[in-house]
Amino acid sequence: MYQIKVRHKGQVTLPAELRRRLKIDEGSLLEVELRPEGILLKPLPPIEGGRVVGEEVYREVIEDLERLRGKWQRLLWRTP
């Protein structure tokens, strides 16, 4: 059993032994679940790179970026 102190902004420090055993490193994500007996913290698996948006949204973003790039190029190369 561990006792930890709640600090400014509700921050707590997990004991090093628990962090090692659960492979919790800086930047790790934890799920917080409210239970009748208290709070349960569960480590989440690391976020893996992959498909975040669909192909259609991706194409729209690229098209918007190309339009903006063209606009900036026209503004930069305009002669006074």
C-alpha positions as CSV (number, residue, x, y, z in Angstrom):
1,M,0.0,0.0,0.0
2,Y,1.3,3.4,-0.9
3,Q,0.4,6.9,0.3
4,I,0.9,9.8,-2.0
5,K,0.2,13.5,-1.5
6,V,-2.0,15.6,-3.8
7,R,-0.1,18.7,-4.9
8,H,-0.9,22.0,-6.6
9,K,-3.5,21.6,-9.5
10,G,-4.3,18.1,-8.2
11,Q,-1.0,16.6,-9.3
12,V,0.2,13.3,-7.7
13,T,3.5,11.5,-8.1
14,L,3.3,7.7,-8.6
15,P,6.0,5.8,-6.7
16,A,8.9,4.8,-8.8
17,E,8.5,1.1,-8.1
18,L,4.9,1.2,-9.5
19,R,6.0,3.2,-12.5
20,R,8.7,0.6,-13.3
21,R,6.4,-2.4,-12.7
22,L,3.7,-0.9,-14.9
23,K,6.1,0.6,-17.5
24,I,4.7,4.1,-17.0
25,D,7.1,6.6,-18.4
26,E,6.9,10.4,-18.7
27,G,4.2,11.1,-21.3
28,S,2.4,7.8,-20.7
29,L,-1.4,8.0,-20.8
30,L,-3.6,6.8,-17.9
31,E,-7.3,6.2,-17.9
32,V,-9.1,7.5,-14.8
33,E,-12.2,5.7,-13.7
34,L,-14.4,6.8,-10.8
35,R,-15.4,3.8,-8.7
36,P,-17.6,3.7,-5.6
37,E,-14.5,3.0,-3.5
38,G,-12.3,5.7,-5.1
39,I,-10.3,6.4,-8.2
40,L,-8.8,3.7,-10.5
41,L,-5.9,4.6,-12.7
42,K,-5.2,2.3,-15.6
43,P,-2.2,2.6,-18.0
44,L,-3.2,2.8,-21.6
45,P,-1.2,1.3,-24.4
46,P,1.1,3.8,-26.3
47,I,-0.5,5.6,-29.2
48,E,0.7,4.2,-32.4
49,G,1.1,6.1,-35.7
50,G,-1.5,5.3,-38.2
51,R,-4.5,6.5,-40.1
52,V,-6.0,9.4,-38.1
53,V,-8.4,10.8,-40.7
54,G,-10.0,9.3,-43.8
55,E,-8.7,9.7,-47.3
56,E,-11.3,12.3,-48.2
57,V,-10.4,14.6,-45.3
58,Y,-6.7,14.1,-46.0
59,R,-7.1,15.1,-49.6
60,E,-9.1,18.2,-48.5
61,V,-6.4,19.2,-46.1
62,I,-3.7,18.8,-48.8
63,E,-5.8,20.8,-51.3
64,D,-6.3,23.6,-48.8
65,L,-2.5,23.7,-48.1
66,E,-1.7,23.8,-51.8
67,R,-4.1,26.7,-52.3
68,L,-2.6,28.6,-49.4
69,R,0.9,27.9,-50.6
70,G,0.0,29.3,-54.1
71,K,-1.6,32.4,-52.5
72,W,1.6,33.1,-50.5
73,Q,3.8,32.5,-53.5
74,R,1.8,35.0,-55.5
75,L,2.0,37.5,-52.7
76,L,5.8,37.0,-52.2
77,W,6.7,37.2,-55.9
78,R,4.5,40.2,-56.7
79,T,6.6,43.1,-57.7
80,P,5.6,46.6,-56.4
